Amino acid sequence: KKAAREVRETISALSEQSVYTQSQSVHAEPLRESQCVHAGPLREPQSVHAESIRERDSVFLSDEHSSSDCGPSGYTGASVSEVNVVPENSDAASQFHMPDAPFPNIHDTTTSESDSSTPSEEWSPQNFASELRSWAAREGITQTALTGLLKLLRKHECHQNLPMDARTFLQTPRCSANHIISMHPGEYCHFGLLECLKKALEGIDIVPQHVLLMFNVDGLPLAKSSKSELWPIQCVIKDIDMTPFVVGAYCGTTKPHCSNDFLKKFIDELSVVLREGISIRGTVVQVEFRAMICDAPARSFIYGIKGHTGHAGCPKCTDEGDYYKNRICFATTTSSLRTDNTFRAQADPDHHRHLSVITELQIDIIKTAPLDYMHLVCLGVMRKLILLWVSGPLTVRIGPPQRATINMMAADLQKCIPSDFARKPRGVDEVDRWKATEFRLFLLYTGPVILETVLPKPLFQNFLTLHGAISILAMEGLCQQQNEYASALLHHFVSTFAEIYGHEFVSYNVHCLLHLTDDVKNLGPLDSFSAFPFESNMQALKRQLKKPGATLSQLYNRYSEKQLAQLEVVREEKRLGFSKTHNRGPLLDCCTEPQYDTMRTGTFVLKTKGPDSYCSVNGNIISIKNFATLHSTGEPCVIGYKLTAVGDLYSKPFPSSLIGTYIVNEEPHLKAWPLVNVQKVVCLCYGTRKVAMSLIHLQC
């Protein structure tokens, strides 16, 4: 019965993968400035009149704006130097200014999901088998279900050439055990780095001159009823939109006994790739080791250094830490910084446990081992703050009424959270079950709104200092221009944190905030070198395991099947596209058919209803009501109500308008804008106020 049910589900899913024909592609070009904004009354039948209105000021700063003139519709935010909470001897705050807003230009090509000029390929048994093989490998169809589907398809005369068994069809390896070696106390399988890189780069039209590689090592428990762990070595090519791939993997009841044995095959192959490059279609692509992204326990294991609970455990400076109130506490300032030379020479014997095989690589070990923002800030400091508020010392603990207020506001804001967030806000009573994405959502977006009337002022200002610093470091462009100011904010946060909560809570994570700006200066915005994509892929690896035993054999078989299926490693470039046509309106005199409910870009989705219906077009924040076409040019446009900024959400440590956060009011008249410089916005509605925020974590 289970097999029959899986076959029915497989056939249903396969039918949804059918190739559809699109009839026409609409090409969009930039409009002249005089054509950028249209407004007028709701369209009457056969009316062709259009009323132009002048373009409003940009919500996000452009070349003509400075820190003293940073809001839309004439709104002027306060200067940072007037409200900064950083000590007066810091010059960084007074130089704060907003960089050019990084809007993606997506108006060059427009296609509809229901209309395309690309004809469907001529059907053939070979093409069908290839597409079916790719579909089965991509969707993780079980062998039982695929075997049942093949038997059904073979009943049709067109598919008599298909094999009867899924293993034959997918050409599952019969000798995967030959690639697995014993490694105390478990087993190790090396998938290979060079072949995966070639597979990824061959799918790119223009071969790059050089590529940047980022790696991740972490442990994954396979089941609650077993002690088995999976330790994959994952790799991703920076600036190429692709899922991380596995270079090697270990499986055992505990982590590998020796980290050098675990890394040996990987380091040997990586050394050759870094030295000789990769030959792609006659072009030698140079490879650079960008970063090894790990949490604190994995970093300690790989690099052979002290862990986060020991003396001299800081990976960036020589601070030894103090044993205070039954825990290791670190300083609120930095000590002398570690360098590549001092690490290789093991100048601090208290910091090193053994010499790591990673020193064989010709890289800067300190700069290529960044602090991971996901574990350090989200799962570390932000989680610690919430736990202190909920169950910490009585001097900082909030009462049941305040917790109930937080829970109620979090529930109310769920309807405002767009699809870009994997999870909706939850109350602090469930903080033990929060995931890293929920802590990031709270820190960057919902926290300043929820906590304003809940926390005592010193605690709230301390939280806003962390929120402001991390927001700066997460924004492309701003993270470099205001790096020193963000560093001053983090130093101020750590020092006031110790004063408010006590020195015993200045843990490894709190101390390492002082070094975070150095990694951003070397590697870019926080989300460009975080562990978020690797953690997401860990769950995908876990879903490939269909039975409890032979873990590495299953992973190797799925890897081989995907290689044979010739899946596209690099995702297809996503351009501006529309879907879900309708004729409900509203339309203005300057607009005409076709009308759409949904617009998609390579990074986000916009809709005419719900929390995905807010965006910024050429600096104007809009509540979207329709997507239509301009009469004059035939270009796509958005119809909606403009949201005018009326103030800052907060003024300290700097005005919130400087990072694109405003209190807004909705104008009463519909207007139309061409789709130029589109950026998604999250709009949080609570009480009688609306707060519009730029989606910071989507800018990387």
N, C-alpha and C positions, 0 to 999 in steps of 0.2 A: 504493500500500500504506500509506503514511504517513497519507493522508487517511482511508482506511478504518479504520485503527487509532484515529485521533482521534475518528472518528464513534462507534465502539464505546465508547470511554472516555467520550465526552460523554453517550451514552444511559445508560450505567451511572451516571454522576454525577447526571444529571437524575432518575433514578428514586429516588435517595437524598434528593432535595429534596421528595418528595411530602408532601402535607399529611396529618398523622395526627390522629386524633380522640382527645381525652382525656376521660375520663368524669366526673371529680369533682375538685373543688378543696378541699383541707383547710385551714381557717383556724386559725392558731395564735395564742394570746394568752399574755401573760406568766403564769407560775405564781406562786402565793404562795410566800413564802420557805420555808415548811414542806414544800412539794412539790418543792423544787429538786433534791434529790439522792436517788436511790433505790439501794438495794443489797440483795443477798440471794443465796441459792444459785441455781445454774442451775435453770431452770424445769423442773418435773416435769409430766407430762401432766395437764391439767385442774386444775392448781394455781392458786389465785387469791390466795395470801398474798403480801404485800409488806412488806418490812422497811425502815423509813426510817432513814437515818443522817444525822447532822448535817453541815452544809455545811462544808467545809474553808476555811482562809484563802486569800485570793486570791494567785495567783502574781504578778500584776502589781498595782502599788499602786493603791489606791482612795482615797476621801476620808478613810477612817479610818487610812490608813497614812502613815508618814513615812519619811524616809531611814534611820532606825534600826530600822524594822520593816518590811522590804520583801520578805520571802520567804514562800513558802507553807509550811503545816504547821509554823508556829512557827519557821521558819528566820529568823535575824537576821543581816543582812549588816553588814559593818564600815562605819564612818562614813568618808566621803570625806576629811574633814579629817585622819584618822589616817594615810592612806596616799597622799595626793596628792603628785605629783611636781612640781607647779608651784612656783616660788619662793615663799618664805614671805610676801612682801609682797603676794601676790595674795589678795584676799578672796573672789574668786568661787568658789573651790573649796570653801570651808567652808560656803557657802550652797547647795551642790548638794542637790537633792531631786528625787524622781521625781514627775512630774505624774500626773494622772488618766489611767489607761490608756484610749486611744481605741478602745473596742470598738464595732464596728458592731452596731446592733440589727436583727436579721434574722428575728425570730420573728413578725412581724405577719401575713405571708401565706405559706402553704406550698402549693406545687403540685408535682405529680409530672410528670416528662417523659413518663411513659406514661399519665397520667390528667389530663385537663383538661376544664373545663366549657365551653370555647369551641368552638362548632360550626364545622365547616368551611364555607367560603363556597360558595354554589351555583356549579356549574361553568358557564362560558360561554366561547365562543371568544375574546371580548375579554379576559377575565380570564386565560385560558391564555396568550395572546400577550403580555400585560403581564408575567406572571410569568416566562415564558421569556426575554423581553428583559432583565428585571432579573437573572435568573440568569446569562445569558451575559455581561453586562457585569460583574457582580460576580466571577465566576470567571475572567475573562480568557480565555474560549473563543476560539480562533482563528477567523478568518473562513472558512477552508477547512472546519474541522470543523462549524461552525454551518451553513454552506451544505449540507453533506452531511446533517445532521440535518433541516433544513427539507425537503429533497427526500424523505427517508424519511417525514416526518410528512404531507406532502401526498398520499401514497398512501392515507391514510385519509380517508374522506368528511367527517369532522368538521373537518379542517384544510385544506380546499381553498382557504381564503381567505389562507393564509400565503404570503408571497412566496417565490420560489425562491432568492434571493440574500441573504446575510447583510447586505450593505451597505444593501440596501433595507429589510430588516427592522429593523435598528438605526438607520436613517436617518443613516448616516455622512455628515458634511459633504463636499461636493464641492469646496468653495472654501476649505479651511483655510489655503492659502497666502496668502490675503488678510489674515490676522491676523498674519502674520509679517513683521517689518521687519528690515532689515539693521543690524547693530551691530558695528562693527569689534572683533575680526576674525572674527565669526561672525554669528548671527541671534538675534533675541529675539521671543518671543510672550507677549503679556499676556492672561491668562485672565480677570482681573477679580476684585476683592475684594468689591464690594457684592453681586453676584449670589450668590456662594458663601456669604456671611454670611446673606443672606435665606433661602437654601435650608436652611441649618443651623438657623436660629431658627424657621422655620415648622414644623419637625418637633417642636417642644417644646410640650407641652400648656399650660403656664403661661409666658407671655412674661416674661422677666426685665426689670427696670428698667434694668439696665446690664450690659455684658459686658466681659471683659478679654481682650485679644488678645495672643498671643505669636507672634513671627516667628522664622524661621531662614533663614540663607543659607549655603550650603556647596557645594563642588564635588564632582562625582561622575564618576570615570573610567568611560567607557562600555564599553571593551574593552581587553584587554591588548595587542592587536595594532594599536591605533589611539591617536592622541593626542587624540581627541575627548573633550570634557568637557561635562557638563550642570550648570548652575548654577541650580537652582530657588529661588524665593522661596516659602517655605511658611508657613502660618498655622494656628494652633490656637486655639480658644476655651477659655480656662481654665475648669475646673470643669464642662465638658461632655464627656462620654465620646464622643469622636469621633476619627477618623483625621485627621491634618493634611491640608489641601488646598493645592493649588498656586495661587498668585496670578499668578506670571509665571515664565518660564524662559528662560535663555540657553543656546545650544549653539555651541561652536566648538572649535578646536584648542588654544586657551589661554583663560584667563579674560578677561572683558571688559577692553578697554584702559582705559576710563574708568568708574569706579564710579558717578559721577553720572548718566551716560547710562543705565547699567544700572538705576538705582533711580528714574529720573525719573517714569515712568508710575505706578509703585507709590506713590511719595510723593505725587504729585498726587491720586490717588484716595483715599489714606488720609487726607490733610488734610481732604477734604470729609466723609468718614465720621466723623472725630473731631469735626468742628465741628457737623455737622447731625444725626448719629445715623442710625438705621435705622428706617423705619416698618414695623412688623409687625402686621398685623390691627388697624390703627388706633392702635397704641401705638408711641410713639417710644422706641426703645431707645438709651440713651447708650452710647458706645463709648470705652473707655480703652486706650491703648497701654501694655501691661504690661511687655514685655521684648523685646529683640532678642537671641536666643541664638545665639552663634557661637563657633567655636574662634578661637585667636589670629590665624592668617593671615587668616581671613575678616573678623574684627573690624577688623584693620588696613586691609584693602581697603575696607570699607564706610565706616568713619569717617575715613579719610584720615589715619591716624596711623602712627607707627613700629611695626615688627613686634617679635616676641618675641626676635629676635636682635640688636637694635640698642640703642644708648644711649637712655635716656629712653623705654624701651619699655613700662614699666608703665602700664596704663590707669587705675589707681586712685590712684597717688601720683607724686610728682615725683622719685623715686629714679632717678639716671642710670645706675647700674651701673658696674662696673669691668672693664677688659679684663685678665684674669688667666689665665695658662696657656692661651693661644690660644682663649679664650671669654669671653663677656660674663657676669659674675657680679653678682648683685644682693645688696643688704644683707639682714641678718637682722632688721631692724626697718623700720618704715614711715617715710616722709618725709611732708611736708605733703600733704594729700589734695587731689585734683583736684575741682572742682565744676562745675556746669553753666555758671556764669558764666565761670570761667576757661577752660573748653573753648571756649565760643562766642567769647570774646575772643582765643583762641589765645595765652594768656599765656605758655605754654612753647613757644617756636618750635622747639626741638629735638624736641618730641613730635609736632608736626603736619607733615603733608606738603602737604595742601591742605584747603580748606573743603568739608566734605561737604554734600550736598543734604539730608541727614537733619536738619540744623539748622533747616530750614524748619518742622519739626513743633514744636508747643508742648508739649514734653515735657522732663523732666530727663534729659539725655543720659547722665550718669554712672550714675544709679540704674537706668535702664532698659537698661543694657548690662552685665548681670551676667557674672561669670566662670562658664564652663560646667563643672559638676562632672564630667561624663563625660570631657571632654578634659583638664581641669586635674588632677583627682585620679586617676581610673582609668587613663587612657592616659598621663598625665603622671607624677605623683609615684610612684604604686604601681608602675608599670612601671620607673621609674628605680631604685627600691629593689631590685626583684628582679634587675635587670641588674647592679647593684653587688654583690649577694650572689653571683651566678653568675660574673661576668666582670670585676668591679671590681678595685681595688687589693688587693694581697695582705693588707693589714691588715684588710680587711673581707670578703674572699672566703671562701666556705665550700668545703670539700673535696668530692671525689667521694662519700665515704660519706654526707655530709649531703645532697647533692643526690639521691642514691638514696633516702634516707629520705623526703624531700619527695615524690618521684615515687611511691613506694610508698603513702604515706598518702593522696595525692591520688587514686590509683586505688582505694584501699579506700573512700574517702568517696563515690565515685560512686553507690553503691547507696543512699546516704542523702539525695541531693539531690532535692527534690520537683519537680513539673512547673512550678512558678513560675519556675524558672531555665531560660533558653534553652539553656544549655550545661552540661555536667558538668565537674568539675575535671580539669585536665590537669597533667602534670609541668612543672617549670621548664625542662626541656630543650626544650620547645616554646613558650617564652614569646614568641618572635618571632611566633608565629601566634595568640596569645591575642587575643580580642576584648574590648571594653570591659566587657561583662557578666561575663566571666571574672575580670577584675581587680576588679570590684565584689564578686563572690562571694568572692574570696580576701580582700579587705580587711575586709569586714563579717562574714563567717561562718567560712570554713575556715582563714584565716590564723592566728588565735589558737590554734587547735587543733593545726595542723600544725607551727608554728614554735616551740612551747614548748620542745621538747627538741632543737631543731636549731641555732638561732641563739645566739651568745654573749649573755649577759644584757644588756649595754648596748644591743646592736642590737635585741634583742627588746623591751626597755622602750621604746625609741624608736619601734618599730613600733606597740606598744600605745597609745602616746600619740596617734598619727595615727588608729588604729582607733577609739579612744574619742571623739576630737573629731568625726570624720565620722559616727559612730553617733549622737551627740547632735544634730548638725545635720540628720540625715536623718529624725529622729523628730518627727512633728507634735506641737506643744505643748511638748515638751522643747526644741526648737530655739530657741524664744523665751525660755522661762523660764531656761535655762542658757546663753544666748548668750555672756555674758561669760566664763563658765568655759570654754566651747569655744574662745573666742578666746585665753584664757590657755594652754590646752593646745596650740594651734597655734603660738603664739609659742615655747613651750617646745620643741616638736618641731623647728621651724626652727633654733633656736639650737643644740640638741644634735645635729641633723643636720650642721651645719657643723663641729662639734667632732669628730664620729665619722668622717665621710666626707671632709671637707675643704671649704674655702670655694669651691674651683673647681667644686663640684657644686651650689652654691646657684643654680640656674637661674631662669628666668622663672617656671616652674610652682611651684617651691618657695617663692619669694618671694611669689607671689600668694596662697598659702594664708593669709597674714596678713590679706588683705582679704575672705576668703570669708564670714566671719561677718556683715559689713555687708550683703552681698547677701541672706543668709538673713534678717536682721532686716527687710529691706525687702520680700522676696518670698515668704518661707515656707520649708518644708523643701527640701532639695537636689533631690529628685526632682520637685518641683513646677515647677522651671524648668530642667530638664536637657535635653540634646539627644537623649536616648534615643528618644522617640517620633518625632522628625524623622529620625533615622538609620534607624530601622526602615522608615519610609515611603519613604526614598530607594531601598531595594531593591525596594519595590513599584512605584515608578515605572520602575525599570530593567526589571522583568518585563513591563511594558506594551509595550516596544519589541520588535517581531517581526522587524525587519530592520535592517541597519546604517545605511541612509540615511533621510533625511526624519524626523529625530528629533522635531523640534517639531511637524510635521504629525501624526505618530502620537500624540503626547501630547494634542494638541488634539482629535483625532478621538475618542480614548478618553474625554476629558473631556466632550465633547458627547454621546456615547452614554450615559454615566452620568447626565447631566442629563436626557436624554429618558426614560431608564428609570425615573426618579423613585426612585432608590435612597434608602433611609433613611440620611441623613447622621449623625443621632444614633442610636446603637445602642439597641435595645430594652432597657428597664430590666430587669435580671436580679434576680429574687427568689429566696428560698430554695426550692430544688427538689431532688427526689430522683429517682433512676433506678436501673435494674438490680435489680428485685425478686428475692427469693430466699426460701428457707425453711430455710436451713442453720443459723440461729442464730449465736452463742449468744443465748439469751433469759433474762431474770430473771423472777421472779414478778410484778413490777410492770409488765412489758412484754408486748406482744402484737403480732400482725401488723397491718399489713404491715411487711416488713423490706426494707432497701435496702443496696446496696453503695456507692453514690455520692451525695454531697450537693454541690450547686453553689450558690455565691452570686455576687454581681456582681464579686467580685475574686479568688476562689480556689475550688479544688476539693478536697474531702476524700473519701478512700476508706477501705475497711476493710483494705486490705493495702498494703504498700510504703511508700515515703517520704512519700506523701500522707496517711498515717494518723495524724498527730499534730496536735492542736489544743489550744486553751485555751478552756474553757467556764466562764464566770463566774469566772475566775481559777484554775481547776483544769486542770493540764496532763494530757492524756489520750492514751493509746495506743488508738486506735479499733479495735474489733472488730466492731461492727454498728450500724446505724441501725434503730430500731424505733419503736413507738408506746406511750405510757403508757396503762395500763388506766384510771386515774382520770379523765383529762382528754381522752384521745384526741389529745394533742399529740405531735409527734415528739420523739425523744430519742436520745442517743448512748450506747452501751454500750461499756465498755472498762476498761482498767487505769489507775489514777491513777499519775502519775509525781511522786514527792515530791522536792523540792529538798533536797540535803544539803550544798551548799556553792557557792562562787563558782568560776568558771573561772579568774579572775585577780582580784587585789586592788589592783593599781596600773595606771593612775593613779587608779582608783576601783573599787569592787567591781562585778563584772560583773552582779550581780543588779539594779543600778540601771537597766540597759537591758534587763532581761528575759532574761538569760543565766545558766543554772544547770547545775551537775552534778546529775543526777537518778538516782533508783532507782525501779524499778517495783514497785508493791504487788502482792501475790499474788491479791487477790480482785476479781472483776468488780463494777462499779458502773454505775449509770445516771444520766445528767444530762439535764435539759431543755435544748434548744438556745437558750440565752440568752447574749448577749455572747460570740459565737464569734469566735475569732481563730486563724489558722493558725500552726503552730509547726514549725520544722525541728529534727529530732533527729539529731545526729551521733553515731554509735556507733564507737568506736575502742578497741581493747584491751578492758578490762573496764569502761570508763566510757561513760556516755551524757551528752551535753550538749544541753540544750533551749534554743533561741534564738527570740526573737520575730522575725518576718519584717519587718525594719525598712523595706525599700524598698517594701512594699505599703501603708504607712500614709498615703501622700499621695493 
